[in-house]
Amino acid sequence: MNFKLNQFWLSMMIFTFLIMCSAFMIFKIYCTKTVMLVEWEAINIMGKNFDLIILLDLFSLSFFFTVMVITTSVLIFSNSYMNSDTYFTRFHLLIYSFVFSMIMLIFSPNLVSALIGWDGLGMSSYLLVIYYASEKSFKAGMITALTNRVGDALLIIYIGLSFYLSTLSASLISSMALKPAVSLALVFLVAVSTKSAQIPFSAWLPAAMAAPTPVSALVHSSTLVTAGIYLMFRFSCIYSENLSINYLLWAGVMTMFLASLSALTEMDMKKMVALSTLSQLGVMSLALGSGLPMLGFLHLLAHAFFKALLFLSTGSMIHACGSYQDMRKSGSVMEVMPVSSSVMLVCLLSLMGAPFMVSFYSKETIIESMVLMNLSSLPWSLMIMGVLLTGIYSMRMLYTITLSLSNQATLHTKSDNDLLTNLSMMVLLVPGTCSGVMLNFMFFKATSLSISTIQVKVMIYIMLLTSFMSLFLMKLLSFNKAKMTQWVWTNLWNLPLFSGMGPLSLLKFYGMKLNFLNDYSWMYSIKTKNILSSSEYLVKTSMMFNSNKFSRFISICLLFITLIMFM
């Protein structure tokens, strides 16, 4: 216990120091308006220097500050949530390796050095997903690993093609002829879309909820899933052609609509939060594909704070309800768990884009900018439907968890008295509610937000409309009917069959066939099998003769003799 306590306080001191350093650097770079490149000679082999270059600017330091604050909160929460776990130290080491890989990715000025952190994220996230060592965890880990390996391979292909063109500069590649530039841009976008879970690579994110809740709060809300979005933002000059922009636009709007629609019938709390994360990742891709990279990055930071906070409040309820993740098992928690319920209310209001909440300064500005653009009717309609469905499933989740009747027999085991859990949520509550104003001032130099009264009224009307629609749908939808439709909705339109479970099932089937032929050989499958079937027939015949069914045996013999006579 003393070792765990010392480890906890040491990690808190380190991450608090990193938060203070990053805050000081952000203030210095913001005031001086400078960009710093730190070059460090990492390895010197036979006169060849291998330098590590670190890029320190407002964007990388802001993202680093966000990751450090969320990591600190998650470590505080995990000290309570996983205190009785046998491999608590191993869990912390995996978290540290993941955070180190994320830092390598954040401060890398080029894709070659970013590939180190990119591969480290894939490996450490796989180990965190399979932490519980169950069949469900292994399946989820395999889907996550296979999807991430697709992105790794495509990123290596992009770097190889860049070497073939004799340049690694994204601006020079984008200024080349049309075909090489578009081809490389599409390879890059598909590569980074794997970790950001864009269509058709969306199936791994809900499956990764088999990991512990602290892992979901850190990995699947603000770090791993946003690594692809961050690279899209950092190297946005790569995809400047219309074809690349259209791919990113359609991937974002389809991901947003797909995740929002799938969340309508989901009953697993963690998977529902994961689907909401998937929907907001679609919003970020939509902003990047529409030529609004600053708004996309602003929403990335804002979303990271309140989504990690939502995961922590959800994990607190799951822990108090005896590890039940079904929303119907955790109803009526408003009275017994007021802190977690209030935090969840704040997070869901931010998710819906309530006026003056954190995502109102990013998400609603993106939606407003998209409405003012000259978009075609189909992506515009899908975007509006995604916004409405986000409000519907958010209100449904809030009503089902906090106000509806619980299916559990007793509620006396639920409580909000854990100090570390409440402290972890309080660490994120302030940036999860108030960071929108600060981020808007930092990136847009806006001392005030220009909001028309019509915009505020429309947002209030949309929230009221979605609230009533969610209550109506909860009464209307019967989960005993239309099971095929429900199965398609909750399974992301059968994307797991194509991205993970389908290929894995084929590999398992043919692997069992090969194992059978290898272990028992062709002789067993052809000759021995026939001998066994013949022996089984003779035994059955003998049993029939010994069971006094002699007349049946005589009849068979006479039939056999008759057939021989007429042949």
N, C-alpha and C positions, 0 to 999 in steps of 0.2 A: 504493500500500500504506500509506503514511504517513497519507493522508487517511482510509482505512478505519479505521486504528488510532486516530486522533484522534477520529473519529466514535464508535467503540465506547467509548472511555474517557469521552467526554463524556456519552453516554447512560447509562453505568453510574453516573456521578456524580449525574446528575439523578434517576434512579430510586432510587438508594440514599438520597438526600436525602428523596424523597417517602415512602419506606418508613419512615424514621426519624420524619418529621413525623406520619405517620398513626399509628404506634405510640404516640407521645407523646400525641396527641389521644385515642386510644382509652383510654389509662390515665387521662387527666384526666377525660374524660366518665364513665368507669366509677366513678371515685372520687367525683366530685361529683354524679353522677346527674342531669345536666342535658342539655338539648337546645338546640343553637345554631342560629339562623337568621341567615344573613349576607345582607344586602340590598345590592346594588351597582347603582348607576345606570349602565346600559350605554349607552343612547342617549337624547339629549334633542333632539327635533325639534319646533320651533315651540311650545315650552312643554309638550309632552307627554313625560313620562318613561316610559321602558321599563326597568323594573328587573329584574335577574337575582337570584333568591332561591336561596340554597344552604342545604340542610338538612344539618346535621352532628349525627348521633346515633350510637349504638352500632352500628346495623345498616349504615348507609351507610359508616361508616369501616371497619368490619370487612370489608365487601365490597371497598372501595377498597384496603385493605391486601392482601387476597388477590390482586386483579388486578395490583397493583404487583409483588408477589413473583413471580408467574407470568410477568409480562412481562419482568422482569429475567432470570429463568432462560432464557426463550425467546430473548432477545437474545444471551445468552452462547452458547447452542446454535447459533443461526443464524450466528454469526460463524465457526463451524467447519463447519457443514453446508452453507452457501451461500457460502463464502469465495471460490470461483472463479466465482461468478455474475457475469455482465456488468452486470446492473442491480441491484447490491447496495444502492446508495444509494436507489434508487427503492423497493426492498422495505422499507427502514427507514422511509422517509417514509410509506408506506402503513400500516405498523404503528403509527407515531405518530398518524396521523389516526384509526385505529381506536380506539386507547386513549383519545384525547381525546374521541371520541364516547361511549365507554363511561363516562368520568368525568362527562360532561354528563348521562347517564341516571341514574347512581348518586345524584348529589347534587340531583336535581330533586324538589321537593316536590309538584308537580302534573303532570298529563299534558300540558299545553300546552308547558311548557318541556322535559319529557321527550321530546316529539315531535322536537325538534331532534337530540338524541342518538340517538333511534330511527332516524330517516332517515339520519343519518350512519353508523350501524352497517350498515344495508343497503347503502349505496353503497360503503363501504370494503371490506366483506366480499365484494361482487361483484368488485371490482378485485383482491382477494387471491386469490380462487378462480381467476380467469382469468389468473393471473400467468404461467403457463408458455406461454400463447398456443397451445395445441393444440386440436384438435377436441374431445377429451374435456373439456378445461377449459372451453371455450366452452359446451358442452352443460350441464355442471354449473353454470356461472355463470348461465346463462339460467334453469334450474330454480330456483336459489337466489333470483335476482332476482324472478322472477314470484311465487314463494311469499311473499317478504317484501313485495312490493307489495300483495298481498291484505291482509296485516296492517296495512300503512300506511293503506290506504284505509278499512279498518274502524275503525282508531283515529281517523282524521279524522271519520268518520261519528259515532263516539261523542262526540267533542268538540263537533261541530255540534249533535247532539241535546241535549247538556248545556246549550249556549247557548240552545237553544230552550226548555228548562225553566227558564232564568234562573238557573242555578247550576252551578258546577263542583265543588262539594263532594261527595265520594263518600258521606259519611255522610248528607247531606240527600237525595241521590238514592235511597239504599237505604231511607230512611224514607218514601218516597212511596207512591203506590198500587201495587198488586201488578204490574199489567201493564207500566207504564213501567219500574219497577225491574228486573223480570225481563228485559225486552227489552234494556235497556241493559247489564245484566250479561252476557247471552249475547253481545252484540256485542263487549264488552270481552274476554271469555274467548276467543272465537274469534280476535280480533285478536292477543292475546299468545300464543296457541297456535301461530301460524305460525312465530315465531322459536324457540319451545321445541320445535318438531318433534313436537307431539302429533298423534295420528290426527285427521283424514286428511292432515296436512301433514308426514308423516314421511319422504317420499322424498328431500327435498333434502339431508338430513344425510349419508347414505352417499355420495351423488353428489358432495358437496363435498370428499371426500377426494382429488379431483384436484389440490387445492392443495398447496403445499409442506408438508412435515411440521412445520416451526416454526409455520406458519399454523394447522394442525390442532391443535397443542398449545395455542395461545393462543385462537384464535377458536372452535373446535369442541369445546372441553372445559370452559371456565370462564367465557367472556365472552358471546359472541353467543347461544349456546343457553340460557344461564341468564338472559339479559336479560328474557325473557318470564316466567320463574319469579320473578324479582326484582320485577317489576311486579305479578304476582299477589299476592306477599307484601305489598308496600308498600300496595297498594290492595285489601286483602282484604275491607274493609267493603263493597265494591261488590256482591259476589256472596254475600249472606247468605241468599237464598231457597233453598228445597229444590231447585227445578229447576236452578238454576245450580250448586249443590253436586253434584247428581247428574251433570251433564254433565262436570264436572271429575273426579269420581271415576271414571266410566266411561272417559273419555279416558285417564286415568293408568294404569288397570289394563290396558286394551287395548294401549296403547303399550308397557307393560312386557312383556306376554306376547308381542306381535308381534315386538319386537326380540330378545328372548331366543330365540324359536323360529327366527328368521331367522339368528341367529349360529351355530346348530348346524352348518350346512353351508357357512359362508363360509370361503374360503381366503385372501382378501386381508387382510393384517394390519391395515392402517389402517381398512378397512371394518369389520373385526371389533371394533376398539376403538371405532369410531363407533357401532356397534350396541349396544355395552355402555353408551356414553354415553346413547343413546336409551332404553335400559332404565332407567337411573338417573333420567333426566328424568321417566319415568313414575312412579317412586317418589316424586319430589318433588311431582308433581301429585296423586298419591294422598294424600299427607300434607295438602296444602292443601285438597283436596276432602273430607277427613275431619275438618276442623276442628282440624288440628294445624299451624298456620303456623310456629310456632317450630321444631318438629322439621324441617319442610321447609326452612327457611332454614339450620338447622344442617347438614343433609345437603348443601345447595347448597355451602357453604363447604368441608366435608370432601371432597366429591366433586371439587371443583375442584382441590385439591392433588394427590390421588393419581392423578386422570385425566390431568392435564398431565404428571405424572411418567411415567405409562404411555406416553403419546405420545412422550415424549423417549427412553425406552428402546427403544421400537419403531422410532423413527426412526434411532437409533444402529445397530440391527441391519440396517435397510434400507440405510443408507448403507454399512455394512461388506460387505453381500452384493451390491454392485454395483447398487443401486436396485431389486432384486427385492422385490416385496411379497407374493409367494406364500409362504405359511408352509412349504410343502414344499421350497422352495429354501433355507431358512435353518435346517434342522435341525442338531442336534448343536453348538450354539453355547455350551453350558455351559462347556466346557473352554477355548475360545479367547476367549470374551467373558464372563468371570465377573462383572464389574461390572454390565453391562447385564442379564444373566440374573438376578442377585440382586435388582436393582431391580424387574425385571418380576415376580419371585416375590412381593415385598412388596406391589406394587400389586394383583396378582390376589388375594392374600389379603385385602387391604382391600376389594376389589370384592365378594368372597364374604361379607364380614362376619365374618371370623375374630375370635375373642374378643380384646378389648383392642387391636385395630387401629382405625384412625381412623373407619371407617364403622360399627364395632360400636356406637358411641355415638349414631349417628343412624339408620342404615338399620334395624338390628335393633330399635331402640326403636320405630320406625315400624311395622314388621311385627308386633311384639308388641302394640302398641296396637290395630292393626287386627284382630288375632286376638281380642282381648278385647271388641271392639265387636260389636254385633248386626247384622252384615252378612248379606245374602242369600247363598245358596250359590254362585251363579255368580261374582260378583266375588271372593269369598273363595277359590274354587278356582283362578281365573286368577292371583290374587296368589301363592298357594303354588306353582303351576306355574312362574310367572316366577322365583321365588326358587330353585327347584330347577334350572331351566334355566340360570340365571346361574352356579351352581356347576359345571354340566356343561361349558358352553362355556369357562369360565375354565380348568378343568383340561385340557380338550382343547387350548386354545391354548398353555398352559404345556408340555404334553407334546410337542406337534408342533414347537414352536420350539426347545426346549432339549434334549430327550432323543431324539427320533426321528432316523432316518437322513436325511441331506440328499441331495437329488437333484442337487446340484452336484458337479462332478468334483473340485474341490479346495477346501480350507478355509484355505489358508495366507494368503489375503488378508484374512481377518477378524481384527480385533484390537480391543482395548479401551484403546489407549494414548493416545488423544486427550485432552489435558488439559482443554480447554474443554468437551468433551462430558461428561466425568466431573464437572467442576465444576458444570455446569448441573443435572445430576441430584442432586448433593449439596446444592444450594441448596434443592431441593424435598423431599429425603428426610426431613429432620427434621419439617417441618410435615405431610408426607404420611403420617407414621407416628404422631406424638405430638400433633397438634393436636386430636384428639378430646377429650382430657382438658381442655385449656385452653378449648375452645369450650363444653364442657358446664358448666364452672365459670363461664364468663362469662355465659352466657344463662340458666342454671337455678340458679345459686348453689349448685351441688352440690359439696361437698368430697369426696364419695365416691359411687361408682356402686352403686346397689342392684341386684344381679344375683342371682337365685336360682340355686342349683346345677342345677336342672332346665333352666334356660335355657342355661347353658353346655354341659351334656351334650347337649342337643338340637342345638345348633349344631355341636358336634364330630361327632355322629352324621350330621347332614345333610351336612357336608363330606366325611366318609368315604364316605357313600352316593353322593354326586354324583361323587366320584373314581372309584369302581368303575363307576358307570353310564357315565361318559364313556369309560373304556377299553373297556367292552363295546360302546358305540355305534360307536366308531371301528373296531372289528373287524367289527361287524354291517353297518353302512351301506356299501353299494357305490355309488360315485359313477357307475358306468356303467349302473346300473339306476334305474328310476323317475326319468328325467330331468325329466319334467314336474313331479313333486312337488318335486324339488330346485330347479327353476327358479322355482316359485312361492314356496318358502321363502326363497331367497336374494334374491328381488326384492320382499320386503316385501308378499307377497300381491298383487302386481301394482299396488301403489299408484303407482309411477312412471308407469304408463299413464294414470292419471287426474289426477295432480298436475302432470306436466310433459311426459313424452315423448309421451303421446297427443295433447294439444292442439297441441304443437309439430309433430308429424307431420302433422296435419290442416292447420295453417297452411302448412307447407312444400309439401304437395301442391297446395293451392289457389293458393299463391303461384307455383309453377311453371306452373300452368295459365294464370294471368293474365299471367305474363311471356311465355309462348308466344303468347298472343293479342295481347298488346301489341306485341311485337317483330315478329311476322310478319304480323299483321293478319288480318282475317277473309277477305280475298281469297285470301291464301296458303293458309289452312286449308281453303277450299272449292274454289276454282277451280284454283289452281296445283298443289295436291296431286293433283287429278284429272288435270291435264295431264301431270304427272310419271308418274302410274301408267299413263296411256295410252301415253306414250313408252316406258316400260319394257316394256310389252307388245309394241309394235312392234319394239323392239330384240331381244327374245327370239325373236319370230317370224322375224326376219331371220337370227339366229344359227342357228335350227333349219334354215332353208332352205340356209344356206351349209355346214352340217355333213353334207351328203349324206343327210339324212333326208327325201328328196323324197317317198317313198311315204307317210309320215305326213302330210305337207303336202297331198298329193293327196286322201287320205282325208278330211281335215278339210274341204277344199273341196267334195267330193262330198256330204258330210253337210249342209253348209250349203245347197247347191243343192236337195237333197231336201226340206229343211225349208221352203224358199221355195215349192216346187211344191205342197206340201200345205196351205199357209196360205190 
